[in-house]
Amino acid sequence: MYSEDQWTALKNGYELNQLRTRIQDLQEALKPRKLIFHIDEQQSQVHLERAGKDTPRIKAQIRLRCERAISESVAVKSFHAALCRETTEGDVILIEQETSQVVWAEPGMNMVSMDNGWTIDEPLSLYRWFIFFFDISNRLEAKLSREYFIRITMTAVAQDARSMDFYVDSWTYSNSPITLR
């Protein structure tokens, strides 16, 4: 058996380890990023449509741009979208990656390929429209509610992936606005 002092020491050691882990997590979060991205919450929208006869499809039209925090050019490898759900145990990823995507560059609205990434030469890039499609089941379509959200993840050269989440204001309203999470 442990004495009261030994239990206190064990408890304090456990709490100290928890604090160390939390400090490491905060230090990681505070590391300077070479590149971040911004979603235009006012212009972006989501709606459900039908692909083929009966296949429900989520179409997320997301207007975004990148901001460089360093003087050199930075390369974005990719942007991807995931369909997620909030639960009491935490976030659950339901669809890890979109079924397909199309990218349009402003101002000319020319279709561009992300096969070779996107080089960010200016401190603030021009906007691009990323259209993410998710083919979903009728069952999942019937469940869509406020606890479901979309996570956009950017991977860039020489930094960790960066994500932003947003709620769909109405899964039943055509061209629904979004709200950043």
BALOBA-1460 file (C-alpha; in Angstrom, 3 decimals):
// residues 181
<rec num="1" residu="m" x="0.000" y="0.000" z="0.000"/>
<rec num="2" residu="y" x="1.010" y="3.577" z="-0.625"/>
<rec num="3" residu="s" x="1.097" y="6.192" z="2.085"/>
<rec num="4" residu="e" x="-0.862" y="9.412" z="1.649"/>
<rec num="5" residu="d" x="2.355" y="11.246" z="0.734"/>
<rec num="6" residu="q" x="3.187" y="8.621" z="-1.902"/>
<rec num="7" residu="w" x="-0.322" y="8.916" z="-3.420"/>
<rec num="8" residu="t" x="0.024" y="12.691" z="-3.519"/>
<rec num="9" residu="a" x="3.414" y="12.405" z="-5.221"/>
<rec num="10" residu="l" x="2.007" y="9.950" z="-7.794"/>
<rec num="11" residu="k" x="-0.984" y="12.200" z="-8.440"/>
<rec num="12" residu="n" x="1.221" y="15.285" z="-8.783"/>
<rec num="13" residu="g" x="3.529" y="13.410" z="-11.181"/>
<rec num="14" residu="y" x="0.555" y="12.394" z="-13.328"/>
<rec num="15" residu="e" x="-0.771" y="15.956" z="-13.376"/>
<rec num="16" residu="l" x="2.710" y="17.268" z="-14.215"/>
<rec num="17" residu="n" x="2.894" y="14.881" z="-17.194"/>
<rec num="18" residu="q" x="-0.532" y="16.100" z="-18.349"/>
<rec num="19" residu="l" x="0.679" y="19.700" z="-18.108"/>
<rec num="20" residu="r" x="3.853" y="18.867" z="-20.063"/>
<rec num="21" residu="t" x="1.768" y="17.290" z="-22.819"/>
<rec num="22" residu="r" x="-0.553" y="20.312" z="-22.927"/>
<rec num="23" residu="i" x="2.426" y="22.705" z="-23.080"/>
<rec num="24" residu="q" x="3.904" y="20.714" z="-25.994"/>
<rec num="25" residu="d" x="0.547" y="20.845" z="-27.799"/>
<rec num="26" residu="l" x="0.337" y="24.614" z="-27.285"/>
<rec num="27" residu="q" x="3.927" y="25.128" z="-28.441"/>
<rec num="28" residu="e" x="3.148" y="23.162" z="-31.616"/>
<rec num="29" residu="a" x="0.023" y="25.233" z="-32.223"/>
<rec num="30" residu="l" x="2.006" y="28.471" z="-31.798"/>
<rec num="31" residu="k" x="4.742" y="27.535" z="-34.265"/>
<rec num="32" residu="p" x="4.821" y="30.037" z="-37.080"/>
<rec num="33" residu="r" x="3.193" y="28.782" z="-40.251"/>
<rec num="34" residu="k" x="4.629" y="29.609" z="-43.631"/>
<rec num="35" residu="l" x="1.196" y="29.543" z="-45.178"/>
<rec num="36" residu="i" x="-2.399" y="29.801" z="-43.996"/>
<rec num="37" residu="f" x="-5.662" y="29.919" z="-45.884"/>
<rec num="38" residu="h" x="-8.865" y="31.895" z="-45.523"/>
<rec num="39" residu="i" x="-12.356" y="30.779" z="-46.500"/>
<rec num="40" residu="d" x="-14.674" y="33.483" z="-47.808"/>
<rec num="41" residu="e" x="-17.630" y="32.784" z="-45.536"/>
<rec num="42" residu="q" x="-19.877" y="35.282" z="-47.372"/>
<rec num="43" residu="q" x="-19.476" y="33.785" z="-50.862"/>
<rec num="44" residu="s" x="-19.028" y="30.065" z="-50.109"/>
<rec num="45" residu="q" x="-22.075" y="27.823" z="-50.126"/>
<rec num="46" residu="v" x="-23.199" y="24.203" z="-49.991"/>
<rec num="47" residu="h" x="-26.158" y="22.351" z="-51.411"/>
<rec num="48" residu="l" x="-27.458" y="18.867" z="-52.063"/>
<rec num="49" residu="e" x="-28.031" y="17.694" z="-55.602"/>
<rec num="50" residu="r" x="-28.688" y="14.437" z="-57.413"/>
<rec num="51" residu="a" x="-25.938" y="12.670" z="-59.335"/>
<rec num="52" residu="g" x="-27.560" y="10.276" z="-61.776"/>
<rec num="53" residu="k" x="-30.972" y="8.852" z="-60.885"/>
<rec num="54" residu="d" x="-30.973" y="8.589" z="-57.129"/>
<rec num="55" residu="t" x="-27.500" y="9.275" z="-55.786"/>
<rec num="56" residu="p" x="-27.478" y="12.243" z="-53.404"/>
<rec num="57" residu="r" x="-24.434" y="14.448" z="-53.734"/>
<rec num="58" residu="i" x="-23.128" y="17.263" z="-51.545"/>
<rec num="59" residu="k" x="-21.670" y="20.123" z="-53.572"/>
<rec num="60" residu="a" x="-19.506" y="22.463" z="-51.497"/>
<rec num="61" residu="q" x="-18.490" y="25.607" z="-53.402"/>
<rec num="62" residu="i" x="-15.716" y="27.123" z="-51.329"/>
<rec num="63" residu="r" x="-14.000" y="30.399" z="-52.186"/>
<rec num="64" residu="l" x="-10.589" y="30.600" z="-50.549"/>
<rec num="65" residu="r" x="-7.190" y="32.183" z="-50.783"/>
<rec num="66" residu="c" x="-3.796" y="31.757" z="-49.178"/>
<rec num="67" residu="e" x="-1.662" y="34.097" z="-47.118"/>
<rec num="68" residu="r" x="2.117" y="33.775" z="-46.946"/>
<rec num="69" residu="a" x="3.940" y="34.549" z="-43.707"/>
<rec num="70" residu="i" x="7.436" y="34.449" z="-45.242"/>
<rec num="71" residu="s" x="9.094" y="36.337" z="-48.096"/>
<rec num="72" residu="e" x="9.741" y="33.321" z="-50.369"/>
<rec num="73" residu="s" x="7.199" y="31.553" z="-52.548"/>
<rec num="74" residu="v" x="5.375" y="28.654" z="-50.912"/>
<rec num="75" residu="a" x="3.785" y="25.661" z="-52.620"/>
<rec num="76" residu="v" x="0.392" y="24.250" z="-51.712"/>
<rec num="77" residu="k" x="0.287" y="20.530" z="-52.455"/>
<rec num="78" residu="s" x="-3.469" y="20.088" z="-52.159"/>
<rec num="79" residu="f" x="-6.787" y="21.029" z="-50.643"/>
<rec num="80" residu="h" x="-9.217" y="18.314" z="-49.645"/>
<rec num="81" residu="a" x="-12.586" y="18.210" z="-47.923"/>
<rec num="82" residu="a" x="-13.949" y="15.725" z="-45.385"/>
<rec num="83" residu="l" x="-17.489" y="15.273" z="-44.111"/>
<rec num="84" residu="c" x="-17.499" y="15.100" z="-40.313"/>
<rec num="85" residu="r" x="-19.918" y="14.898" z="-37.410"/>
<rec num="86" residu="e" x="-19.701" y="16.278" z="-33.880"/>
<rec num="87" residu="t" x="-20.387" y="13.792" z="-31.109"/>
<rec num="88" residu="t" x="-20.068" y="13.919" z="-27.344"/>
<rec num="89" residu="e" x="-16.864" y="11.858" z="-27.716"/>
<rec num="90" residu="g" x="-15.366" y="14.260" z="-30.266"/>
<rec num="91" residu="d" x="-15.372" y="14.751" z="-34.016"/>
<rec num="92" residu="v" x="-15.940" y="11.734" z="-36.255"/>
<rec num="93" residu="i" x="-14.821" y="11.733" z="-39.887"/>
<rec num="94" residu="l" x="-17.551" y="10.092" z="-41.986"/>
<rec num="95" residu="i" x="-16.103" y="10.636" z="-45.454"/>
<rec num="96" residu="e" x="-12.347" y="11.155" z="-45.364"/>
<rec num="97" residu="q" x="-12.039" y="12.838" z="-48.765"/>
<rec num="98" residu="e" x="-14.318" y="14.271" z="-51.396"/>
<rec num="99" residu="t" x="-15.409" y="12.088" z="-54.320"/>
<rec num="100" residu="s" x="-14.138" y="14.678" z="-56.804"/>
<rec num="101" residu="q" x="-13.144" y="18.329" z="-57.019"/>
<rec num="102" residu="v" x="-12.966" y="21.116" z="-59.583"/>
<rec num="103" residu="v" x="-10.938" y="24.318" z="-59.151"/>
<rec num="104" residu="w" x="-11.610" y="27.701" z="-60.784"/>
<rec num="105" residu="a" x="-9.140" y="30.612" z="-60.573"/>
<rec num="106" residu="e" x="-10.280" y="34.208" z="-60.250"/>
<rec num="107" residu="p" x="-10.502" y="36.729" z="-61.820"/>
<rec num="108" residu="g" x="-11.068" y="34.971" z="-65.177"/>
<rec num="109" residu="m" x="-12.792" y="31.903" z="-63.691"/>
<rec num="110" residu="n" x="-10.465" y="29.587" z="-65.610"/>
<rec num="111" residu="m" x="-10.426" y="25.937" z="-64.615"/>
<rec num="112" residu="v" x="-7.054" y="25.023" z="-63.100"/>
<rec num="113" residu="s" x="-5.491" y="21.733" z="-62.138"/>
<rec num="114" residu="m" x="-4.127" y="21.030" z="-58.669"/>
<rec num="115" residu="d" x="-2.073" y="18.091" z="-60.005"/>
<rec num="116" residu="n" x="1.124" y="20.134" z="-59.624"/>
<rec num="117" residu="g" x="-0.074" y="22.140" z="-56.613"/>
<rec num="118" residu="w" x="-0.451" y="25.907" z="-56.370"/>
<rec num="119" residu="t" x="2.536" y="28.239" z="-55.944"/>
<rec num="120" residu="i" x="1.816" y="31.246" z="-53.746"/>
<rec num="121" residu="d" x="4.093" y="34.056" z="-54.985"/>
<rec num="122" residu="e" x="2.347" y="37.051" z="-53.424"/>
<rec num="123" residu="p" x="1.771" y="37.745" z="-49.714"/>
<rec num="124" residu="l" x="-1.974" y="37.275" z="-50.352"/>
<rec num="125" residu="s" x="-3.100" y="35.128" z="-53.271"/>
<rec num="126" residu="l" x="-6.054" y="35.740" z="-55.529"/>
<rec num="127" residu="y" x="-9.156" y="33.743" z="-54.694"/>
<rec num="128" residu="r" x="-9.874" y="30.313" z="-56.096"/>
<rec num="129" residu="w" x="-13.145" y="28.421" z="-56.067"/>
<rec num="130" residu="f" x="-12.786" y="24.836" z="-54.911"/>
<rec num="131" residu="i" x="-15.859" y="22.765" z="-55.739"/>
<rec num="132" residu="f" x="-15.879" y="19.606" z="-53.613"/>
<rec num="133" residu="f" x="-18.345" y="16.806" z="-54.395"/>
<rec num="134" residu="f" x="-19.330" y="14.062" z="-51.947"/>
<rec num="135" residu="d" x="-21.464" y="11.181" z="-53.224"/>
<rec num="136" residu="i" x="-23.465" y="10.042" z="-50.196"/>
<rec num="137" residu="s" x="-26.123" y="7.457" z="-49.416"/>
<rec num="138" residu="n" x="-29.835" y="8.235" z="-49.073"/>
<rec num="139" residu="r" x="-29.506" y="7.138" z="-45.451"/>
<rec num="140" residu="l" x="-26.744" y="9.665" z="-44.739"/>
<rec num="141" residu="e" x="-28.660" y="12.380" z="-46.575"/>
<rec num="142" residu="a" x="-31.629" y="11.812" z="-44.241"/>
<rec num="143" residu="k" x="-29.367" y="12.206" z="-41.173"/>
<rec num="144" residu="l" x="-27.682" y="15.486" z="-42.177"/>
<rec num="145" residu="s" x="-28.204" y="18.061" z="-39.432"/>
<rec num="146" residu="r" x="-26.396" y="20.859" z="-37.591"/>
<rec num="147" residu="e" x="-23.912" y="18.441" z="-35.992"/>
<rec num="148" residu="y" x="-22.508" y="17.587" z="-39.439"/>
<rec num="149" residu="f" x="-19.790" y="19.842" z="-40.823"/>
<rec num="150" residu="i" x="-17.159" y="19.986" z="-43.535"/>
<rec num="151" residu="r" x="-13.431" y="20.174" z="-42.843"/>
<rec num="152" residu="i" x="-11.130" y="21.691" z="-45.484"/>
<rec num="153" residu="t" x="-7.481" y="20.635" z="-45.152"/>
<rec num="154" residu="m" x="-4.530" y="22.258" z="-46.900"/>
<rec num="155" residu="t" x="-1.233" y="20.441" z="-47.288"/>
<rec num="156" residu="a" x="1.737" y="22.621" z="-48.152"/>
<rec num="157" residu="v" x="5.453" y="22.053" z="-48.562"/>
<rec num="158" residu="a" x="7.511" y="22.036" z="-45.335"/>
<rec num="159" residu="q" x="4.675" y="22.470" z="-42.842"/>
<rec num="160" residu="d" x="2.005" y="20.428" z="-41.142"/>
<rec num="161" residu="a" x="-1.440" y="20.171" z="-42.690"/>
<rec num="162" residu="r" x="-3.796" y="22.991" z="-41.745"/>
<rec num="163" residu="s" x="-7.573" y="22.586" z="-41.454"/>
<rec num="164" residu="m" x="-10.638" y="24.798" z="-41.168"/>
<rec num="165" residu="d" x="-14.137" y="23.575" z="-40.367"/>
<rec num="166" residu="f" x="-17.500" y="25.045" z="-41.254"/>
<rec num="167" residu="y" x="-21.140" y="24.283" z="-40.621"/>
<rec num="168" residu="v" x="-23.741" y="24.235" z="-43.354"/>
<rec num="169" residu="d" x="-26.500" y="26.599" z="-42.263"/>
<rec num="170" residu="s" x="-29.207" y="24.434" z="-43.882"/>
<rec num="171" residu="w" x="-28.754" y="21.048" z="-45.514"/>
<rec num="172" residu="t" x="-32.165" y="21.387" z="-47.167"/>
<rec num="173" residu="y" x="-31.848" y="24.958" z="-48.462"/>
<rec num="174" residu="s" x="-30.442" y="25.245" z="-51.991"/>
<rec num="175" residu="n" x="-27.095" y="27.080" z="-52.004"/>
<rec num="176" residu="s" x="-26.975" y="27.322" z="-48.229"/>
<rec num="177" residu="p" x="-24.592" y="29.776" z="-46.599"/>
<rec num="178" residu="i" x="-21.860" y="28.442" z="-44.315"/>
<rec num="179" residu="t" x="-20.623" y="29.420" z="-40.863"/>
<rec num="180" residu="l" x="-17.020" y="28.901" z="-39.855"/>
<rec num="181" residu="r" x="-16.694" y="26.645" z="-36.839"/>
